Amino acid sequence: MSVTDAQRAVLQGRLRRRTTAQALAQRSRIVLERAEGHSIMEVPHRLRVAPDTVRTWRRRFVERGPDGLCDDPRPGVPRKTTDADAERGIPAQTPQYSFFTAVFRVFFHGITGGSPQ
């Protein structure tokens, strides 16, 4: 499997960053191990993953390049944090209301008997 210098730099950069998601780092390791010439059966043994996992991420890398190692969108409610935000260490968006807002609403409702709107 061949990896260009630019692709190798991206994959190695993901491994060096402390903020990279562990799954993405593991996928990058898989591709780099295959690029170094290790067989499809050596890589699972070295990285303690299933052979099918190596085949899956190798195939996705060949089809889409380094971006193919990122998670695909999943069904359901969209994520609040993007892959890029997670890599930069930006926390998920906090809920609209804090604990103190909830306490204030309960307190205000108790005093006035109505809604604070």
All heavy atoms as an XYZ file, in Angstrom:
930
protein
N       0.857     -1.174      0.000
C       0.000      0.000      0.000
C       0.898      1.230      0.000
O       1.837      1.327      0.776
C      -0.867     -0.038      1.253
C      -1.808      1.090      1.378
S      -2.903      0.796      2.762
C      -2.900      2.395      3.435
N       0.602      2.173     -0.861
C       1.439      3.365     -0.935
C       0.732      4.560     -0.298
O      -0.474      4.721     -0.413
C       1.782      3.680     -2.391
O       0.610      3.958     -3.120
N       1.529      5.349      0.379
C       1.048      6.558      1.037
C       1.970      7.686      0.595
O       3.190      7.559      0.679
C       1.077      6.401      2.576
C       0.691      7.686      3.264
C       0.169      5.269      3.014
N       1.383      8.793      0.114
C       2.209      9.921     -0.309
C       2.821     10.600      0.910
O       2.381     10.384      2.043
C       1.374     10.946     -1.102
O       0.417     11.534     -0.218
C       0.676     10.311     -2.298
N       3.815     11.434      0.657
C       4.457     12.165      1.753
C       3.463     13.072      2.469
O       3.481     13.190      3.699
C       5.641     12.986      1.234
C       6.805     12.103      0.796
O       6.877     10.948      1.268
O       7.627     12.573     -0.003
N       2.577     13.716      1.691
C       1.579     14.606      2.298
C       0.611     13.811      3.178
O       0.266     14.239      4.287
C       0.816     15.358      1.209
N       0.164     12.649      2.686
C      -0.743     11.821      3.465
C      -0.056     11.307      4.734
O      -0.644     11.291      5.805
C      -1.240     10.640      2.627
C      -2.172     11.033      1.515
C      -2.499      9.871      0.591
O      -1.704      8.938      0.442
N      -3.668      9.931     -0.029
N       1.205     10.905      4.595
C       1.956     10.421      5.754
C       2.079     11.524      6.808
O       1.939     11.283      8.002
C       3.339      9.943      5.322
C       4.132      9.316      6.458
C       5.483      8.804      5.975
N       5.371      7.821      4.909
C       5.171      6.512      5.103
N       5.064      6.054      6.325
N       5.094      5.687      4.085
N       2.325     12.763      6.354
C       2.443     13.890      7.288
C       1.136     14.107      8.048
O       1.142     14.360      9.256
C       2.845     15.154      6.543
N       0.000     13.995      7.343
C      -1.308     14.157      7.994
C      -1.519     13.057      9.034
O      -1.922     13.324     10.170
C      -2.452     14.142      6.947
C      -3.810     14.037      7.619
C      -2.392     15.375      6.068
N      -1.233     11.822      8.655
C      -1.446     10.691      9.567
C      -0.525     10.779     10.781
O      -0.966     10.562     11.916
C      -1.218      9.371      8.827
C      -2.202      9.073      7.688
C      -1.766      7.839      6.924
C      -3.615      8.922      8.205
N       0.731     11.105     10.557
C       1.662     11.225     11.682
C       1.302     12.418     12.573
O       1.468     12.362     13.787
C       3.096     11.339     11.171
C       3.600     10.030     10.606
C       4.966     10.140      9.968
O       5.405     11.217      9.580
N       5.640      9.003      9.840
N       0.791     13.484     11.972
C       0.343     14.639     12.751
C      -0.800     14.267     13.678
O      -0.859     14.715     14.823
N      -1.703     13.429     13.189
C      -2.809     12.978     14.033
C      -2.310     12.163     15.213
O      -2.870     12.216     16.301
C      -3.791     12.145     13.215
C      -4.609     12.959     12.248
C      -5.522     12.090     11.448
N      -6.334     12.881     10.532
C      -7.048     12.378      9.555
N      -7.072     11.077      9.367
N      -7.749     13.161      8.773
N      -1.254     11.395     14.999
C      -0.704     10.576     16.086
C       0.013     11.424     17.123
O      -0.003     11.107     18.308
C       0.269      9.537     15.527
C      -0.357      8.430     14.689
C       0.720      7.498     14.156
C      -1.376      7.661     15.487
N       0.645     12.511     16.710
C       1.415     13.348     17.639
C       0.545     14.272     18.471
O       0.898     14.629     19.588
C       2.435     14.188     16.852
C       3.646     13.401     16.444
C       4.737     14.319     15.961
N       4.357     15.087     14.793
C       4.593     14.717     13.532
N       5.219     13.594     13.288
N       4.221     15.470     12.538
N      -0.600     14.681     17.925
C      -1.471     15.606     18.659
C      -2.115     14.909     19.847
O      -2.596     13.789     19.739
C      -2.569     16.134     17.745
C      -2.174     17.332     16.962
C      -3.396     17.922     16.318
N      -4.068     16.900     15.545
C      -4.332     16.984     14.258
N      -4.035     18.072     13.600
N      -4.922     16.005     13.627
N      -2.161     15.594     20.958
C      -2.804     15.035     22.149
C      -4.315     15.090     22.057
O      -5.012     14.374     22.765
C      -2.352     15.784     23.397
C      -0.896     15.593     23.697
C      -0.491     16.253     24.958
N      -1.178     17.524     25.158
C      -0.983     18.339     26.156
N      -0.111     18.026     27.076
N      -1.629     19.467     26.268
N      -4.843     15.955     21.205
C      -6.286     16.146     21.151
C      -6.974     15.259     20.122
O      -8.192     15.315     20.002
C      -6.616     17.617     20.833
O      -5.991     17.969     19.600
C      -6.141     18.530     21.947
N      -6.229     14.452     19.379
C      -6.840     13.579     18.390
C      -7.656     12.497     19.089
O      -7.200     11.901     20.063
C      -5.761     12.920     17.508
O      -5.036     13.936     16.827
C      -6.372     11.979     16.483
N      -8.848     12.247     18.575
C      -9.687     11.180     19.116
C      -8.936      9.853     18.998
O      -8.238      9.602     18.019
C     -11.002     11.109     18.355
N      -9.075      9.002     20.010
C      -8.342      7.741     20.032
C      -8.680      6.844     18.851
O      -7.816      6.155     18.310
C      -8.594      7.007     21.351
C      -7.952      7.685     22.537
C      -6.437      7.786     22.367
O      -5.773      6.781     22.168
N      -5.916      8.990     22.422
N      -9.933      6.834     18.426
C     -10.322      6.006     17.285
C      -9.613      6.478     16.019
O      -9.121      5.667     15.229
C     -11.833      6.043     17.102
N      -9.551      7.784     15.816
C      -8.886      8.337     14.638
C      -7.388      8.057     14.682
O      -6.773      7.725     13.668
C      -9.155      9.836     14.534
C      -8.638     10.543     13.288
C      -9.194      9.908     12.022
C      -8.993     12.013     13.338
N      -6.783      8.134     15.844
C      -5.363      7.829     15.992
C      -5.109      6.353     15.683
O      -4.134      6.018     14.996
C      -4.895      8.173     17.397
N      -5.978      5.475     16.148
C      -5.818      4.045     15.889
C      -5.926      3.750     14.394
O      -5.148      2.979     13.847
C      -6.866      3.241     16.665
C      -6.789      1.754     16.480
C      -5.612      1.137     17.216
O      -4.824      1.823     17.855
N      -5.490     -0.162     17.127
N      -6.858      4.397     13.719
C      -7.020      4.204     12.279
C      -5.786      4.691     11.532
O      -5.346      4.062     10.570
C      -8.265      4.936     11.802
C      -9.531      4.390     12.413
C     -10.686      5.318     12.197
N     -11.815      4.920     13.033
C     -12.861      5.667     13.265
N     -12.958      6.873     12.719
N     -13.839      5.237     14.037
N      -5.226      5.808     11.986
C      -4.008      6.333     11.371
C      -2.851      5.359     11.565
O      -2.060      5.123     10.645
C      -3.655      7.699     11.961
O      -4.685      8.631     11.699
N      -2.742      4.763     12.762
C      -1.699      3.770     13.031
C      -1.835      2.564     12.097
O      -0.849      2.046     11.580
C      -1.787      3.278     14.478
C      -1.014      4.088     15.441
C      -0.984      3.410     16.832
N      -1.027      4.456     17.821
C      -2.096      4.926     18.424
N      -3.278      4.399     18.195
N      -2.017      5.909     19.282
N      -3.066      2.118     11.890
C      -3.321      0.979     11.010
C      -2.796      1.272      9.615
O      -2.078      0.460      9.016
C      -4.822      0.641     10.984
C      -5.258      0.032     12.316
C      -5.167     -0.284      9.818
C      -6.762     -0.100     12.493
N      -3.138      2.431      9.068
C      -2.714      2.790      7.709
C      -1.197      2.913      7.637
O      -0.566      2.423      6.688
C      -3.411      4.090      7.250
C      -2.824      4.590      5.945
C      -4.906      3.865      7.116
N      -0.589      3.549      8.634
C       0.866      3.712      8.622
C       1.579      2.361      8.726
O       2.600      2.146      8.063
C       1.307      4.646      9.748
C       0.963      6.123      9.531
C       1.244      6.923     10.794
C       1.736      6.683      8.354
N       1.056      1.455      9.533
C       1.658      0.119      9.652
C       1.601     -0.616      8.310
O       2.565     -1.246      7.899
C       0.943     -0.709     10.727
C       1.211     -0.252     12.132
C       2.518     -0.796     12.685
O       2.927     -1.913     12.306
O       3.122     -0.092     13.508
N       0.458     -0.530      7.631
C       0.329     -1.168      6.315
C       1.264     -0.505      5.315
O       1.868     -1.182      4.483
C      -1.116     -1.090      5.819
C      -2.069     -2.001      6.531
C      -1.883     -3.465      6.182
N      -2.241     -3.665      4.786
C      -1.520     -4.374      3.930
N      -0.431     -4.979      4.309
N      -1.907     -4.509      2.679
N       1.425      0.811      5.395
C       2.300      1.533      4.467
C       3.766      1.155      4.688
O       4.567      1.218      3.752
C       2.114      3.034      4.631
N       4.115      0.755      5.903
C       5.488      0.345      6.203
C       5.779     -1.071      5.723
O       6.891     -1.552      5.879
C       5.760      0.453      7.706
C       5.822      1.881      8.194
C       5.955      1.983      9.705
O       6.117      0.922     10.369
O       5.895      3.107     10.201
N       4.766     -1.724      5.168
C       4.988     -3.044      4.585
C       4.566     -4.217      5.437
O       4.775     -5.365      5.058
N       3.962     -3.968      6.575
C       3.488     -5.069      7.418
C       2.257     -5.698      6.765
O       1.419     -5.006      6.201
C       3.154     -4.579      8.823
C       4.336     -4.025      9.545
N       5.368     -4.807     10.009
C       4.666     -2.744      9.858
C       6.271     -4.051     10.584
N       5.866     -2.781     10.507
N       2.163     -7.011      6.863
C       1.078     -7.731      6.192
C      -0.256     -7.486      6.882
O      -0.317     -6.999      8.013
C       1.371     -9.235      6.172
O       1.157     -9.783      7.460
N      -1.301     -7.893      6.175
C      -2.660     -7.723      6.696
C      -2.875     -8.565      7.949
O      -3.800     -8.320      8.718
C      -3.695     -8.060      5.602
C      -5.062     -7.424      5.893
C      -3.891     -9.543      5.458
C      -5.232     -6.091      5.331
N      -2.025     -9.553      8.200
C      -2.139    -10.364      9.413
C      -1.169     -9.918     10.506
O      -1.393    -10.205     11.679
C      -1.904    -11.847      9.084
C      -2.996    -12.438      8.195
S      -4.686    -12.057      8.706
C      -4.831    -13.019     10.183
N      -0.123     -9.208     10.136
C       0.815     -8.699     11.145
C       0.227     -7.500     11.892
O       0.409     -7.368     13.100
C       2.126     -8.261     10.491
C       3.053     -9.377     10.088
C       4.293     -8.822      9.428
O       4.181     -8.243      8.334
O       5.361     -8.970     10.041
N      -0.417     -6.616     11.151
C      -0.940     -5.381     11.750
C      -1.938     -5.667     12.870
O      -1.821     -5.090     13.953
C      -1.541     -4.449     10.671
C      -2.186     -3.227     11.297
C      -0.467     -4.037      9.675
N      -2.903     -6.572     12.675
C      -3.826     -6.855     13.790
C      -3.111     -7.380     15.027
O      -3.476     -7.030     16.146
C      -4.775     -7.914     13.227
C      -4.656     -7.818     11.772
C      -3.292     -7.292     11.475
N      -2.104     -8.189     14.811
C      -1.348     -8.739     15.946
C      -0.580     -7.626     16.667
O      -0.575     -7.570     17.896
C      -0.392     -9.824     15.458
C       0.408    -10.436     16.557
N      -0.162    -11.240     17.519
C       1.717    -10.340     16.866
C       0.770    -11.615     18.362
N       1.932    -11.086     17.990
N       0.043     -6.737     15.903
C       0.845     -5.652     16.485
C      -0.027     -4.635     17.216
O       0.348     -4.116     18.263
C       1.654     -4.951     15.398
C       2.758     -5.811     14.811
C       3.342     -5.178     13.554
N       3.981     -3.911     13.814
C       5.283     -3.757     14.056
N       6.071     -4.803     14.066
N       5.776     -2.562     14.261
N      -1.191     -4.316     16.642
C      -2.046     -3.263     17.211
C      -3.220     -3.813     18.025
O      -4.024     -3.027     18.555
C      -2.573     -2.359     16.094
C      -1.512     -1.622     15.281
C      -2.169     -0.789     14.198
C      -0.654     -0.756     16.176
N      -3.332     -5.127     18.088
C      -4.400     -5.777     18.857
C      -5.796     -5.357     18.397
O      -6.629     -4.888     19.185
C      -4.225     -5.536     20.343
C      -2.927     -6.094     20.862
C      -2.733     -5.768     22.314
N      -1.388     -6.130     22.705
C      -1.100     -6.907     23.740
N      -2.058     -7.370     24.488
N       0.142     -7.190     24.020
N      -5.996     -5.484     17.099
C      -7.306     -5.230     16.502
C      -7.665     -6.433     15.637
O      -6.821     -7.277     15.346
C      -7.318     -3.933     15.655
C      -7.080     -2.711     16.511
C      -6.326     -3.997     14.512
N      -8.901     -6.494     15.201
C      -9.348     -7.588     14.342
C      -8.834     -7.375     12.913
O      -8.723     -6.237     12.456
C     -10.872     -7.655     14.337
N      -8.540     -8.455     12.192
C      -8.109     -8.319     10.798
C      -9.122     -7.568      9.936
O      -8.741     -6.802      9.051
C      -7.948     -9.767     10.321
C      -7.687    -10.544     11.561
C      -8.459     -9.851     12.645
N     -10.414     -7.776     10.194
C     -11.433     -7.057      9.428
C     -11.356     -5.551      9.668
O     -11.665     -4.758      8.776
C     -12.839     -7.563      9.766
C     -13.121     -8.917      9.137
O     -12.408     -9.289      8.179
O     -14.049     -9.596      9.603
N     -10.943     -5.146     10.858
C     -10.778     -3.717     11.152
C      -9.677     -3.145     10.282
O      -9.828     -2.047      9.708
C     -10.434     -3.521     12.638
O     -11.480     -4.075     13.425
C     -10.254     -2.054     12.979
N      -8.579     -3.869     10.133
C      -7.478     -3.412      9.282
C      -7.938     -3.310      7.834
O      -7.673     -2.316      7.156
C      -6.257     -4.360      9.408
C      -5.166     -3.969      8.431
C      -5.740     -4.353     10.831
N      -8.659     -4.315      7.370
C      -9.156     -4.299      5.981
C     -10.101     -3.130      5.749
O     -10.029     -2.455      4.715
C      -9.863     -5.619      5.672
C      -8.935     -6.788      5.561
C      -9.701     -8.060      5.152
N      -8.844     -9.203      5.290
C      -8.876    -10.047      6.328
N      -9.754     -9.874      7.308
N      -8.056    -11.060      6.375
N     -10.982     -2.888      6.701
C     -11.957     -1.801      6.555
C     -11.268     -0.455      6.422
O     -11.567      0.313      5.498
C     -12.906     -1.764      7.771
O     -13.647     -2.970      7.802
C     -13.843     -0.573      7.704
N     -10.347     -0.154      7.344
C      -9.727      1.175      7.321
C      -8.723      1.316      6.191
O      -8.553      2.394      5.654
C      -9.133      1.515      8.677
C     -10.236      1.626      9.664
C     -10.494      0.800     10.702
C     -11.302      2.583      9.644
N     -11.652      1.190     11.342
C     -12.165      2.283     10.710
C     -11.611      3.660      8.824
C     -13.311      3.024     10.986
C     -12.749      4.402      9.094
C     -13.581      4.074     10.161
N      -8.083      0.240      5.774
C      -7.204      0.289      4.610
C      -8.027      0.626      3.373
O      -7.671      1.475      2.574
C      -6.487     -1.049      4.428
C      -5.574     -1.058      3.230
C      -5.149     -2.495      2.891
N      -4.576     -2.561      1.587
C      -5.259     -2.607      0.447
N      -6.566     -2.593      0.469
N      -4.642     -2.667     -0.708
N      -9.171     -0.064      3.214
C     -10.051      0.175      2.064
C     -10.570      1.616      2.060
O     -10.546      2.291      1.028
C     -11.229     -0.806      2.089
C     -12.220     -0.602      0.947
C     -13.400     -1.566      1.035
N     -13.980     -1.713      2.355
C     -14.806     -0.830      2.924
N     -15.134      0.276      2.294
N     -15.313     -1.061      4.122
N     -11.020      2.111      3.206
C     -11.529      3.483      3.280
C     -10.441      4.497      2.969
O     -10.693      5.511      2.329
C     -12.112      3.763      4.679
C     -13.369      2.999      4.965
C     -14.645      3.791      5.090
N     -14.603      5.070      5.683
C     -15.233      5.430      6.797
N     -15.902      4.534      7.486
N     -15.179      6.654      7.224
N      -9.195      4.213      3.409
C      -8.085      5.114      3.116
C      -7.789      5.127      1.620
O      -7.577      6.192      1.032
C      -6.835      4.712      3.893
C      -5.671      5.610      3.625
C      -5.573      6.843      4.267
C      -4.692      5.255      2.723
C      -4.516      7.693      4.011
C      -3.630      6.088      2.457
C      -3.536      7.315      3.099
N      -7.803      3.966      0.992
C      -7.533      3.881     -0.448
C      -8.613      4.624     -1.228
O      -8.320      5.332     -2.191
C      -7.431      2.404     -0.896
C      -7.443      2.278     -2.400
C      -6.176      1.773     -0.312
N      -9.870      4.488     -0.800
C     -10.987      5.128     -1.501
C     -11.037      6.638     -1.292
O     -11.309      7.388     -2.227
C     -12.318      4.531     -1.031
C     -12.533      3.105     -1.459
C     -13.767      2.493     -0.811
O     -14.433      3.160      0.011
O     -14.050      1.318     -1.126
N     -10.797      7.109     -0.055
C     -11.044      8.517      0.279
C      -9.840      9.280      0.804
O      -9.948     10.466      1.102
C     -12.144      8.606      1.331
C     -13.419      7.916      0.956
C     -14.442      8.107      2.046
N     -15.443      7.069      2.024
C     -16.327      6.894      2.970
N     -16.328      7.670      4.021
N     -17.208      5.928      2.877
N      -8.721      8.610      1.021
C      -7.546      9.284      1.576
C      -7.681      9.471      3.082
O      -8.510      8.820      3.727
N      -6.887     10.384      3.656
C      -6.922     10.585      5.112
C      -8.301     10.957      5.655
O      -8.650     10.597      6.777
C      -5.926     11.718      5.349
C      -4.995     11.639      4.188
C      -5.836     11.173      3.034
N      -9.105     11.661      4.867
C     -10.446     12.034      5.332
C     -11.361     10.819      5.476
O     -12.357     10.864      6.193
C     -11.085     13.047      4.396
C     -10.388     14.388      4.442
O      -9.722     14.681      5.467
O     -10.481     15.147      3.461
N     -11.039      9.727      4.803
C     -11.838      8.514      4.905
C     -11.741      7.840      6.255
O     -12.534      6.966      6.575
N     -10.757      8.255      7.062
C     -10.593      7.657      8.388
C     -11.485      8.317      9.435
O     -11.613      7.805     10.545
C      -9.129      7.744      8.828
C      -8.119      7.067      7.900
C      -6.712      7.217      8.455
C      -8.465      5.621      7.665
N     -12.096      9.434      9.101
C     -13.012     10.117     10.030
C     -14.347      9.379     10.051
O     -14.696      8.658      9.117
C     -13.233     11.568      9.602
S     -11.739     12.557      9.700
N     -15.099      9.572     11.124
C     -16.395      8.917     11.257
C     -17.370      9.434     10.215
O     -17.417     10.632      9.926
C     -16.979      9.163     12.645
C     -16.246      8.397     13.723
O     -15.730      7.315     13.424
O     -16.200      8.889     14.859
N     -18.175      8.521      9.671
C     -19.266      8.908      8.780
C     -20.414      9.441      9.624
O     -20.539      9.098     10.800
C     -19.758      7.700      7.978
C     -18.844      7.358      6.816
O     -18.048      8.232      6.409
O     -18.928      6.226      6.315
N     -21.273     10.273      9.018
C     -22.453     10.736      9.765
C     -23.309      9.546     10.190
O     -23.420      8.559      9.461
C     -23.196     11.611      8.761
C     -22.191     11.950      7.715
C     -21.196     10.835      7.693
N     -23.898      9.644     11.344
C     -24.735      8.568     11.868
C     -26.189      9.005     11.866
O     -26.475     10.197     11.900
C     -24.301      8.225     13.282
C     -22.896      7.682     13.304
C     -22.441      7.424     14.708
N     -21.041      7.036     14.674
C     -20.541      6.080     15.401
N     -21.301      5.433     16.239
N     -19.275      5.783     15.312
N     -27.108      8.047     11.856
C     -28.519      8.408     11.907
C     -28.871      9.015     13.269
O     -28.178      8.795     14.254
C     -29.245      7.078     11.693
C     -28.258      6.034     12.075
C     -26.896      6.614     11.796
N     -29.920      9.778     13.285
C     -30.375     10.358     14.546
C     -30.036     11.834     14.628
O     -29.765     12.499     13.634
N     -30.047     12.343     15.831
C     -29.780     13.754     16.071
C     -28.330     14.055     15.699
O     -27.425     13.313     16.062
C     -30.024     14.099     17.558
C     -29.710     15.550     17.838
C     -31.454     13.793     17.935
N     -28.077     15.135     14.953
C     -26.704     15.464     14.575
C     -25.829     15.733     15.794
O     -26.304     16.198     16.836
C     -26.845     16.740     13.748
C     -28.270     16.817     13.363
C     -29.040     16.064     14.404
N     -24.538     15.444     15.659
C     -23.590     15.702     16.740
C     -23.490     17.191     16.998
O     -23.602     18.000     16.091
C     -22.206     15.187     16.344
C     -22.121     13.709     16.308
C     -20.788     13.240     15.787
N     -19.670     13.943     16.394
C     -18.432     13.864     15.964
N     -18.142     13.135     14.918
N     -17.462     14.505     16.563
N     -23.240     17.545     18.254
C     -23.066     18.946     18.603
C     -21.613     19.378     18.418
O     -21.321     20.543     18.281
C     -23.494     19.176     20.049
C     -24.987     19.015     20.243
C     -25.344     19.320     21.663
C     -26.736     19.268     22.041
N     -27.799     18.796     21.485
N     -20.672     18.417     18.393
C     -19.263     18.706     18.224
C     -18.773     18.040     16.948
O     -18.977     16.846     16.764
C     -18.448     18.169     19.415
O     -18.990     18.703     20.613
C     -17.000     18.552     19.303
N     -18.145     18.788     16.065
C     -17.616     18.223     14.829
C     -16.279     17.539     15.092
O     -15.664     17.739     16.141
C     -17.413     19.316     13.772
O     -16.400     20.215     14.241
C     -18.705     20.077     13.497
N     -15.810     16.746     14.134
C     -14.494     16.102     14.256
C     -13.409     17.160     14.403
O     -12.478     16.998     15.183
C     -14.193     15.235     13.035
C     -14.978     13.929     13.044
O     -15.372     13.490     14.143
O     -15.186     13.360     11.965
N     -13.530     18.250     13.652
C     -12.519     19.311     13.714
C     -12.489     19.942     15.112
O     -11.418     20.200     15.663
C     -12.801     20.374     12.659
N     -13.671     20.188     15.696
C     -13.728     20.750     17.054
C     -13.128     19.785     18.063
O     -12.409     20.192     18.968
C     -15.176     21.067     17.452
C     -15.742     22.263     16.717
O     -14.949     23.039     16.150
O     -16.972     22.412     16.704
N     -13.419     18.505     17.907
C     -12.891     17.500     18.840
C     -11.374     17.441     18.762
O     -10.693     17.330     19.780
C     -13.492     16.132     18.532
N     -10.830     17.540     17.552
C      -9.371     17.505     17.405
C      -8.720     18.741     18.009
O      -7.611     18.672     18.516
C      -8.985     17.391     15.934
C      -9.196     15.995     15.391
C      -8.620     15.839     14.007
O      -7.642     16.532     13.676
O      -9.145     15.007     13.264
N      -9.407     19.881     17.958
C      -8.852     21.113     18.541
C      -9.095     21.188     20.043
O      -8.606     22.088     20.705
C      -9.459     22.337     17.870
C      -8.967     22.535     16.442
C      -9.535     23.773     15.864
N     -10.983     23.551     15.776
C     -11.851     24.411     15.321
N     -11.464     25.588     14.932
N     -13.125     24.131     15.261
N      -9.876     20.259     20.580
C     -10.117     20.229     22.014
C     -11.238     21.137     22.472
O     -11.334     21.483     23.643
N     -12.120     21.526     21.554
C     -13.249     22.385     21.911
C     -14.344     21.495     22.497
O     -14.762     20.526     21.874
C     -13.773     23.151     20.677
C     -12.677     24.069     20.152
C     -15.046     23.909     21.011
C     -13.020     24.757     18.855
N     -14.811     21.781     23.713
C     -15.834     20.925     24.328
C     -17.173     21.058     23.614
O     -17.414     22.016     22.879
C     -15.925     21.465     25.756
C     -15.443     22.866     25.664
C     -14.438     22.904     24.542
N     -18.034     20.083     23.836
C     -19.373     20.118     23.261
C     -20.117     21.335     23.783
O     -19.835     21.839     24.867
C     -20.131     18.841     23.638
N     -21.059     21.802     22.984
C     -21.838     22.958     23.410
C     -22.624     22.602     24.657
O     -23.197     21.531     24.766
C     -22.800     23.379     22.303
C     -22.092     23.877     21.071
C     -23.073     24.203     19.957
O     -24.269     23.989     20.094
N     -22.554     24.712     18.874
N     -22.640     23.540     25.599
C     -23.367     23.300     26.838
C     -24.846     23.574     26.620
O     -25.224     24.320     25.728
C     -22.835     24.213     27.959
O     -22.917     25.564     27.518
C     -21.393     23.872     28.286
N     -25.685     22.962     27.437
C     -27.117     23.202     27.290
C     -27.452     24.683     27.490
O     -26.699     25.426     28.103
C     -27.748     22.363     28.404
C     -26.697     21.437     28.858
C     -25.380     22.037     28.482
N     -28.582     25.070     26.976
C     -29.020     26.462     27.028
C     -29.184     26.938     28.482
O     -28.922     28.079     28.785
C     -30.357     26.587     26.307
C     -30.757     28.007     26.022
C     -30.386     28.411     24.618
O     -30.154     27.560     23.792
N     -30.334     29.682     24.350
N     -29.622     26.049     29.353
C     -29.922     26.448     30.721
C     -28.918     25.834     31.691
O     -28.636     24.650     31.639
C     -31.336     26.009     31.110
C     -32.380     26.577     30.194
C     -32.987     25.783     29.245
C     -32.730     27.917     30.264
C     -33.931     26.309     28.385
C     -33.671     28.445     29.407
C     -34.265     27.640     28.476
O     -35.193     28.167     27.631
N     -28.440     26.618     32.590
C     -27.539     26.111     33.616
C     -28.351     25.706     34.845
O     -29.559     25.938     34.927
C     -26.527     27.189     34.001
O     -27.187     28.234     34.702
N     -27.673     25.151     35.807
C     -28.310     24.769     37.056
C     -28.937     25.998     37.720
O     -30.056     25.965     38.213
C     -27.269     24.120     37.987
C     -27.764     23.923     39.384
C     -28.610     22.874     39.683
C     -27.388     24.786     40.404
C     -29.079     22.686     40.966
C     -27.851     24.598     41.693
C     -28.694     23.554     41.962
N     -28.203     27.101     37.694
C     -28.701     28.314     38.353
C     -29.917     28.886     37.643
O     -30.820     29.414     38.282
C     -27.581     29.353     38.448
C     -26.446     28.872     39.296
C     -25.244     28.503     38.727
C     -26.586     28.742     40.673
C     -24.209     28.034     39.502
C     -25.554     28.271     41.458
C     -24.360     27.920     40.875
N     -29.958     28.754     36.333
C     -31.142     29.207     35.602
C     -32.352     28.384     36.013
O     -33.436     28.928     36.224
C     -30.909     29.078     34.088
O     -29.748     29.822     33.729
C     -32.091     29.597     33.301
N     -32.162     27.061     36.147
C     -33.269     26.193     36.550
C     -33.743     26.537     37.956
O     -34.952     26.605     38.215
C     -32.830     24.734     36.479
N     -32.814     26.785     38.891
C     -33.183     27.151     40.262
C     -33.940     28.475     40.259
O     -34.965     28.626     40.930
C     -31.924     27.228     41.164
C     -32.253     27.849     42.512
C     -31.319     25.850     41.336
N     -33.458     29.445     39.490
C     -34.129     30.743     39.409
C     -35.553     30.577     38.898
O     -36.490     31.168     39.438
C     -33.351     31.694     38.492
C     -34.075     32.966     38.232
C     -34.113     33.973     39.184
C     -34.759     33.163     37.048
C     -34.793     35.151     38.951
C     -35.446     34.330     36.810
C     -35.468     35.328     37.762
N     -35.730     29.745     37.860
C     -37.072     29.565     37.310
C     -38.011     28.946     38.349
O     -39.160     29.351     38.481
C     -37.012     28.701     36.059
C     -36.446     29.446     34.877
C     -36.356     28.536     33.663
N     -35.970     29.316     32.524
C     -36.824     29.785     31.613
N     -38.094     29.503     31.695
N     -36.390     30.524     30.611
N     -37.531     27.955     39.102
C     -38.359     27.324     40.133
C     -38.690     28.340     41.219
O     -39.837     28.467     41.652
C     -37.640     26.086     40.724
C     -38.356     25.580     41.967
C     -37.530     24.994     39.682
N     -37.681     29.102     41.666
C     -37.867     30.101     42.703
C     -38.852     31.177     42.236
O     -39.797     31.533     42.947
C     -36.525     30.728     43.066
C     -36.626     31.794     44.115
C     -36.863     31.463     45.445
C     -36.488     33.130     43.776
C     -36.965     32.452     46.409
C     -36.584     34.112     44.729
C     -36.823     33.779     46.056
N     -38.667     31.710     41.031
C     -39.519     32.774     40.509
C     -40.952     32.280     40.380
O     -41.902     32.977     40.735
C     -38.985     33.253     39.153
C     -39.722     34.436     38.624
C     -39.350     35.719     38.985
C     -40.804     34.279     37.770
C     -40.033     36.821     38.503
C     -41.490     35.367     37.287
C     -41.100     36.640     37.646
N     -41.107     31.075     39.886
C     -42.440     30.513     39.716
C     -43.120     30.367     41.082
O     -44.324     30.601     41.214
C     -42.382     29.157     39.002
C     -43.708     28.531     38.775
N     -44.579     29.002     37.823
C     -44.327     27.486     39.367
C     -45.679     28.276     37.843
N     -45.551     27.342     38.777
N     -42.356     29.996     42.114
C     -42.916     29.833     43.458
C     -43.381     31.152     44.060
O     -44.392     31.203     44.761
N     -42.675     32.256     43.772
C     -43.022     33.553     44.341
C     -44.215     34.185     43.626
O     -45.153     34.643     44.254
C     -41.823     34.528     44.262
C     -40.731     34.060     45.211
C     -42.251     35.947     44.588
C     -39.453     34.877     45.107
N     -44.191     34.167     42.317
C     -45.222     34.865     41.547
C     -46.389     33.987     41.185
O     -47.456     34.491     40.839
C     -44.621     35.443     40.255
O     -44.182     34.352     39.435
C     -43.514     36.395     40.527
N     -46.173     32.663     41.227
C     -47.267     31.766     40.833
C     -47.455     31.732     39.333
O     -48.422     31.205     38.838
N     -46.535     32.340     38.615
C     -46.649     32.352     37.159
C     -45.314     32.100     36.500
O     -44.313     31.831     37.142
N     -45.328     32.206     35.220
C     -44.136     31.951     34.431
C     -43.266     33.211     34.362
O     -43.814     34.325     34.308
C     -44.548     31.527     33.014
O     -43.424     31.423     32.199
N     -41.951     33.086     34.367
C     -41.083     34.253     34.334
C     -41.007     34.910     32.965
O     -40.204     35.800     32.737
C     -39.713     33.705     34.754
C     -39.754     32.280     34.348
C     -41.175     31.853     34.520
N     -41.842     34.517     32.058
C     -41.768     35.064     30.698
C     -42.388     36.386     30.698
O     -42.645     37.289     30.466
C     -42.447     34.136     29.719
C     -41.772     32.795     29.687
C     -42.600     31.773     28.930
O     -43.729     32.036     28.556
N     -42.048     30.608     28.719
